[in-house]
Amino acid sequence: MEDPVRPLYAPSPRTTNPTSRAGIIAYTYVPSDDGKFALVEFVARDRTAFKAILADTTVQAWTKGVNQLADAITAFKLIKKNFDITTFGVRVQ
């Protein structure tokens, strides 16, 4: 419980200030069918929070408003056969 398994780049609860709106402020994920990957949605108020993620060549990333949603869904279904975009996502207030 002190250091749970979480996706790469997901902030640790121990290092996150719950009142701060800087950096990644929320995320949600589902593991791939083989458990080796994760489909993750990160949320931040400022795009600079994604700088390391977008620079990482081992990460396949899609940006809302930039990439086509259909392309992301197609790629997600390659590693998560029953992936459903309508049940995936996180809301932040």
MISE-778233 format. One record per residue (C-alpha): x negated, y, z; residue in three letters. Coordinates in steps of 0.1 Angstrom, whole numbers, plus 2048, in hexadecimal, padded with zeros to 3 digits. Layout:
<rs>
<r <X,Y,Z>,Ala>,
...
</rs>
This chain:
<rs>
<r <800,800,800>,Met>,
<r <7E3,818,806>,Glu>,
<r <7D5,814,7E3>,Asp>,
<r <7F0,804,7CD>,Pro>,
<r <7E9,7F9,7A9>,Val>,
<r <7F3,815,792>,Arg>,
<r <7EC,81F,76E>,Pro>,
<r <7CC,830,764>,Leu>,
<r <7CE,856,76A>,Tyr>,
<r <7EC,852,782>,Ala>,
<r <7E5,868,7A0>,Pro>,
<r <7E1,857,7C2>,Ser>,
<r <7FA,860,7DC>,Pro>,
<r <7DD,866,7F4>,Arg>,
<r <7CD,880,7DE>,Thr>,
<r <7ED,892,7D3>,Thr>,
<r <7FC,8B0,7E4>,Asn>,
<r <822,8AB,7E2>,Pro>,
<r <829,8D0,7E3>,Thr>,
<r <811,8D8,7C6>,Ser>,
<r <81C,8DB,7A2>,Arg>,
<r <7F9,8D8,794>,Ala>,
<r <7EC,8BB,780>,Gly>,
<r <801,89C,77A>,Ile>,
<r <820,8A1,790>,Ile>,
<r <832,880,787>,Ala>,
<r <82F,860,774>,Tyr>,
<r <842,840,76C>,Thr>,
<r <836,820,75C>,Tyr>,
<r <83F,7FD,752>,Val>,
<r <824,7E2,74E>,Pro>,
<r <81F,7D1,72C>,Ser>,
<r <82B,7AE,728>,Asp>,
<r <808,7A0,72E>,Asp>,
<r <802,7B7,74C>,Gly>,
<r <7E2,7C5,73D>,Lys>,
<r <7F0,7E7,732>,Phe>,
<r <80A,800,73E>,Ala>,
<r <822,816,72C>,Leu>,
<r <820,836,73F>,Val>,
<r <832,858,73E>,Glu>,
<r <81E,874,750>,Phe>,
<r <82E,895,759>,Val>,
<r <81C,8B6,75E>,Ala>,
<r <825,8DB,75D>,Arg>,
<r <805,8E3,74A>,Asp>,
<r <7F7,8D0,72C>,Arg>,
<r <7D4,8D3,73A>,Thr>,
<r <7DD,8B8,753>,Ala>,
<r <7DC,89F,736>,Phe>,
<r <7BA,8A9,72A>,Lys>,
<r <7A8,88A,736>,Ala>,
<r <7C3,873,72B>,Ile>,
<r <7C4,881,708>,Leu>,
<r <79E,880,705>,Ala>,
<r <79C,85C,70F>,Asp>,
<r <798,847,6EF>,Thr>,
<r <7A3,828,701>,Thr>,
<r <7C5,837,708>,Val>,
<r <7E0,838,6ED>,Gln>,
<r <7F4,858,6F4>,Ala>,
<r <813,868,6E6>,Trp>,
<r <81D,88C,6ED>,Thr>,
<r <841,896,6EE>,Lys>,
<r <848,8AF,6D3>,Gly>,
<r <829,8A6,6C0>,Val>,
<r <82C,881,6B8>,Asn>,
<r <84B,86F,6AB>,Gln>,
<r <85F,85C,6C6>,Leu>,
<r <865,83F,6AE>,Ala>,
<r <83F,83A,6AA>,Asp>,
<r <83B,838,6D0>,Ala>,
<r <858,820,6D4>,Ile>,
<r <84A,809,6B8>,Thr>,
<r <828,809,6C9>,Ala>,
<r <837,802,6EB>,Phe>,
<r <84B,7E5,6DF>,Lys>,
<r <82A,7D4,6D3>,Leu>,
<r <820,7D0,6F7>,Ile>,
<r <842,7D0,709>,Lys>,
<r <85A,7BC,6F4>,Lys>,
<r <87A,7C8,705>,Asn>,
<r <86F,7EC,70A>,Phe>,
<r <88D,803,70C>,Asp>,
<r <887,829,709>,Ile>,
<r <8A9,831,718>,Thr>,
<r <89E,822,73A>,Thr>,
<r <87B,830,739>,Phe>,
<r <871,852,747>,Gly>,
<r <86E,867,765>,Val>,
<r <880,887,770>,Arg>,
<r <870,8A2,784>,Val>,
<r <881,8C0,794>,Gln>,
</rs>
